[in-house]
């Protein structure tokens, strides 16, 4: 039950990074968001995702930080969210329309009931944040919209994931993709635990499995490439145009060049993966014929002499009788004289 037509389906999470890009480029916030949408489309991203919230509905004023304070020094969740909650229904409607014009899918993660409502007219798939995995009333409210759901699973147990999936299915029959995620900013490489993708595939065999990444982009984009190779059909990662910018989501985001590296890796993987069913390939035809062994006379064999195993050996090429059929030769008589080093043929025995 796949949600998207393409594997891997790559989601670039612009999130709130456009605010910093706007400041850097000295353009408006909406123009910065559109710039990032264009860049995402050009480098090969399939969908862009934003975050829809108001600080007052997402965090209490005494909520402490859980991110790398050396990258984002704001120590209060409320204060951080307050810096990036300017956009609402009208702005996201503009961005959704612009995505349609550009030809890229628009997504935004709702963090409250109001944004879940206005986003319903703007997008075809919902994303539920790891932070809301146990927020059953909110999960069921979104599920009631009857649209496919990407369910992020950072910091969760298998039991909590099952409960969230059950909560969705109590009210809807929508398609669900379960996203492996580590809720740590940034995620250290040794904490990526990509084998958990296999665990999710084993525990949720009827669902599409994806990966939402928070590691710093490695030089060759091997984290995302490995996640895809392990079976993540949907890949999500924060997206920026400048990884050196200070701020909450730039330092662990991919940029357009990272995306191109990932797409190149995927193309190579697709080339080498080939067919699943084991069978001889056309490129092996010559080797199959010439490099395999045949039954060969290890000495001269006279006509009418009974052939024994010590008269035979196995040599290349494989154009004669296969050694696997030696039992069909031993005990038979030579129909003619057979010289040493001759490939045995059934016409030579009787």
N, C-alpha and C positions, 0 to 999 in steps of 0.2 A: 504494500500500500504506500507507494511513493507520493510525496507531496510535489516534488519538482521533477521536471522532465530530464534534467541534466545531472550527470555524475562526474566529478563532484560539482555540487551547486555552491558557488562561493558568495558568501554574504560579507560585504565590507561594512562594518559598523562605524559609521561616521559619528554616531552618538551625539556628543556635544562638542566635538573637536573643531567644528566650524567657527565657534566663537573666537578661538585663538587664531585661526587662519584669517578671520576677518580683521583682527587687530594687526596681525603681521602684514597683511596686504593692503591695509587701510581702505577696506571696502565694507559694505554693510553686511550684517549677519546673514541675511537672506541670499545675497550675492555670493558670499563665501560658501554657503551650503550648496548652492547651485554649481559653483566651481568644482567642489568636491564630487558632486554627482557626475559632472562631465568627465572628470579625471578617472573616476571609478569605472565608468562605462568604457573609456578609451583603453584602459589597461587590462580589461578582461574580467571585471567583477560582474556577477549576475544580478545581485540585489544590493541596495544600500539600506542601512537600518539606522534609525534615529532613536531617541529616548524621549518619551512624552511624560512629563510630570510637573508638579509644583512642589516646591520644598515643603510647604505646609502639610501636604498629604503623604509625604514619603518618609519623613524623619522628624523625631522630636528634637527640640533645640539642644538637648544635652547628649545627642548620639555621637559617640567618639569615632574617629577615623579608623579605618582598617587597611589603608593603602600605604605605599611607600612615601613617607613624609619628606624624604629627600628630593622626590620628584614633584609631589604635590603637597605643599606645606600646610594646607588648610586642615585644622585638627578637628573640625566639627562637620559631621555629615550634613547637617542642616545648612550650614554656611556654604559648603561646597555646592550643594544642590541649588541654593538660592542664586549663586552666580550664573547658573546655566538653565534657568527655567523661564526665560523670556518668551519662548515660542508656545503658541497654543493652536487651537483648531484652524484659524485662518492661515497661519504660516505653514502648518503641515499640509494643508490643502493645496497651497501654492507649490510646495515641494513635490507632493504626489502628482500633481498635474505636470510639473516639469519632468519628473521621472518618466511619465508616459510619453512626453515629447522626445526625450532622449532615447528611450527604449531600454529602460532598466527597471527592475521591480522595486517599488517603494515599500518599506517596512518601518515600523516604529514600535518599540516595546512600550506598552502602557504600564504605568505604575499606580494608577488610580482608576476608579470607576468612570470618572468624567472623560478621561483620555481614552479609555476602552470604548466608550460610546462614540465619540467623534471620529475615532480611527476606523470605526466599522464601515464608514462610507468611503474610506480612502485606500484600504488595502484588502488583499484576499487571504492573507495568512497572519495569524497572531503569534507573537513570541511572548512566552512567560519567563521572566527572569528567575535565575537560581534563588534570588532573595525571596521570591514569592512561592517557592515550591510547596511550602506547608501552609500557604494562605488559601485554604480550601474555599472559603466563600468567594474570593476573587477569581480563583481558578474556574469555579463552576459558573460564575458570571460571564467570563470570557467564553467558556465552552458553549454557553447558551447562545452565542452569536453564530454557532454552527459553521465555523471556518476552521481549516486545518491549523494545528498548533505545534509550534516548536517549543519543547519543554526542556529548559536548561536545568542541569542537575548538580551544579557546584555545591560542595559541602554537604552532600546528602547521602543517606544510606539507601540500600536497595528497597527496604521496607517503605521509606518515605517516597521513593519514586513510584512504587506500586500503589501507594495510597493516592498520590497525585493523579496517576493514570486512571485509577478507579473513579476518582472524583469527576474527572472529565467524562468518563464513559457512563456515569450515572445519569448525565443530562444530555449527552450528545453522542453521535456515532461518527464524529469527525476523524480525519486522519491525524495521527500523532507521530511526531519525530522526537526521539529522545536524544538529547545532546549531552555527551560527556563534557564536563567543564570542571576546572579547578578554581575555586573562588579565592584567589590570592593574586594581588596586584603588586608587582608582576609575579607570575608563576615561574619559579626556578625550573630549569630543565629537568632536574632530578625529581621534581614534583609533578611533572606533566602526566605521568602514569597513563600512557597511551594504551597500555594493555587493558585498561578498564573499558575501552571500546569493545574489545572482545567479550568482556564480562557482560556488558549491556546487550550485545548481540545474542549471547547465550540465554540470558534471563528474559529478554523481550524479543523473541524471534519473529514475531508478527509485526514488528514496528520498524520504521526507518531509524537508523542510528546516525548521529552527527557528532561534531566536535566544535566547541566554542573555546577559542584559545586566548590565553593571557600571558604567554611567554614573550620575552623580547625576541624579535625576528632574528633568527640565526642566518649566517651568511648565505647558505644555500637553500633556505626555507625547508629544511629537512623535518621540522616538527610537523608542519601542515602536510607535507608529502607523506610522511610516515602514517599520520592519522588517516589519510585517504587510503593508503596501502593496507591498513588494518581494517578497513571497511566503513569508514565514516563517509557517508554519501553527501552530507551537508557540512560545509566548513564555514565557520564564522570567525572573523577576527576584526579587531578595531582597525580603522583606516585613517591615515593622516597624509598630509602632503609634506610634513616636516617632522621627522622623528626626534629632532633636537629640541623642539619646543618644550618648555616646562608646562606641566599641566597633568591632569588626571589620566588621560588616555593616549597621549602621544608616544610615550617612551616604550610602550608594549604594543604599538600599532604597526601594521605593515604600510608601506608606501607603494606607489605605482610600480617601482622597479622590483620590489619584493613580489608583487602580484605576478609580474611577468616571469620571474624566476619560478614561481610555483606552477604557473600554467605550462612552462617549458618542461618542468619535472613531470607533470601529469601526462603531457603528451608522450614523453619518453616511456613512462610506466605503461601507458596504454599500448605502446608499440611492443614492449617486451612481454606483456602479460599474455597476449595471444589467446589460444583456444584452451578451454578447460579440460576437455576429454583427451586422455592420452592416446595418441596414435602416431604412426610414422608421418613425417612431413615431407613435402615435395623436395625440400632442400636436402633431405637425408637420403634420397633415392640412390645416389651413387655410392655413398658410404655404406648403406644397407647391403648393397650388392657386392662391393669390393672389399669392405673391411671385415665382414663376417667370415666365419670359417666353413670349410667343406670337408667331407671325409676324403682322405687322400691315401693312396697306397704307400706304405712306409718301406716297401721292398717289392721286388718283382714277384708277381703272382702268376702261376702257370694255369693254363686252361684246365678246367674240371677240378681244380684244387679248392677244397673247402676253406672258406675265408674265416679266419679267427681274428680276435681283437688285436693281437700283436702284429698283424699285418697292416694295421691301419693307424693313421694319425690324423691330425686336424690342422689344416692350413688355409690361408687366404688364397684366392677370393672366395666369396660365398655363393658362387654360381653353380656349385654342384649340390650334392646331397648334404643337408644340414646334419651336424653331429647329433642333433636331437632325434634323428631317425636311424641311428647306428644299429639299433636292434633289428632293423629290417634288412641289414646287410650281413651281419654275423651269422654264420651257419649256412649261408648260401654258397653256391659254387660259381667260380669264374667262368663266364661264357666264352671268353677268349683270354689270351695272354694279356696281362695288365702290367705295364712297366712301373717301376718305382716313381713316385712323385706325380702320379696321374690322379686327377680328380675322378673319383668313382661316380659312375652313372648307373642307373638301374638297368640300362641296356647291356651293361657289362656283366651282369650276374643273372643266375637262373635258379 
